[in-house]
Amino acid sequence: FLRTAPLVGGHMHKIGRKNSVIIGVIMMSIGTLMFALAGYSPDPLTFYLVSFVARILQGIADGIISVTIPSIIAIEWPNDQELYLGYNTMANGMGCSFGPMIGSVIYAYMDYVDTFYFFTAYVFVLGMGSVVFMPSRINDLPEVDRDSMLV
């Protein structure tokens, strides 16, 4: 996350904002799937190594999404960006607050591997579902002229 976020912010206009979200959702889904697959590992070292790589992949995906979504909000709703950025931050906070509780409830009914299969599908379906509602024009937005922003 710490290395990805600044890179994404500087190069998002080249990839496209909508494309960046798609890449982030796919990477997050793959990382979550890797946690499920790590559950099949017979030895602890392989489990921890696969889990470590999965977490790095999820961190990169989070960096991509955490930079791209506020950028899209600021561009699409310039007059109400504070309101919608507040909603975005609220949703992130709710995810951090209620996510572990929801995960625990699902884990109570499923085993380790099935829980991560569930969340892989959850992340992919909701993430790609959100992308469907994003206008394609956000991929074509020009790079922000940073010199004009200096006061």
Disulfide bonds with the S-S distance in Angstrom:
none
